Amino acid sequence: MPALYLSPVTETLERLFRTYHASLVRYLQRALGDRDVAEELAQETFVRALKQGALRSERSWLFAVAANLVRDQARRDGRARRRLERYGAEQPQAAEPVPTSMERAEGAAAARAALAALADRDRDALLLQQEGMGYPEIAAALGIAVGSVGTTLSRARRRLLAAYEAQQAREEGR
């Protein structure tokens, strides 16, 4: 049987996938809270890498594209939520909906809500650092100076803590 020939582009994409897929999906899952959507957006990221061709800073480029896809997804979700709210306002009010994810811990939900409340740059900086990226890679992915990454991360941590505490206070006030 003849050996299969893989083009350099296919080999490069395969290498990118093997190297970055797991960390990219983890990043996206943390950002979105949904493994299935994270897998879909990771796939889209690699499709865009294939279309892009040569990449100078592979990891930074992939995570920057993923961050942009997260923002696009948030916009789509927001539009869908507003449509549902408009539809709900037209319908008679029903009983309280049953929670859809009983298995998620309350603390994780509050942390995810606090993370979602952050500005895009703050959230992305924290998630990229959590994925093990260094300051130069975070700077490249966010389009900021390397010297401002530390300040951005510090400010993001303070804002995350404040958002989390506010979320907890709202939960306790119910």
Residue pairs with C-beta under 8 A, 6 or more apart in sequence:
6 14
9 50
9 53
13 46
13 49
13 50
16 46
16 49
16 58
16 62
17 46
19 58
20 58
20 59
20 62
21 42
21 46
23 131
23 132
24 42
24 45
24 62
24 63
24 66
25 35
25 38
25 39
25 42
26 131
27 63
27 66
27 127
27 128
27 130
27 131
28 37
28 38
28 39
28 41
28 42
28 66
28 69
28 70
29 35
29 38
30 115
30 127
30 130
31 38
31 67
31 70
31 115
31 123
31 124
31 127
32 38
32 41
32 70
32 73
33 112
37 73
41 66
41 69
41 70
41 73
42 66
44 69
45 62
45 65
45 66
45 69
46 62
48 65
49 55
49 58
49 61
49 62
49 65
52 61
55 61
55 62
57 137
57 140
59 133
59 137
60 133
60 137
60 140
60 141
61 140
61 141
63 128
63 131
63 133
63 137
63 141
64 140
64 141
64 142
64 143
67 120
67 124
67 128
67 141
67 142
70 124
71 120
106 171
110 164
110 167
110 168
110 171
111 164
113 163
113 167
114 160
114 163
114 164
114 166
114 167
115 123
115 126
115 127
115 160
115 163
116 123
117 163
117 167
118 126
118 156
118 159
118 160
118 163
119 159
121 142
121 144
121 152
121 156
122 152
122 155
122 156
122 159
122 160
123 156
124 141
124 142
125 138
125 142
125 149
125 152
125 153
125 156
126 153
126 156
126 157
126 160
128 137
128 138
128 141
128 142
129 138
129 153
133 141
135 146
135 149
135 150
136 146
138 149
138 153
139 145
139 146
139 148
139 149
142 149
142 152
144 152
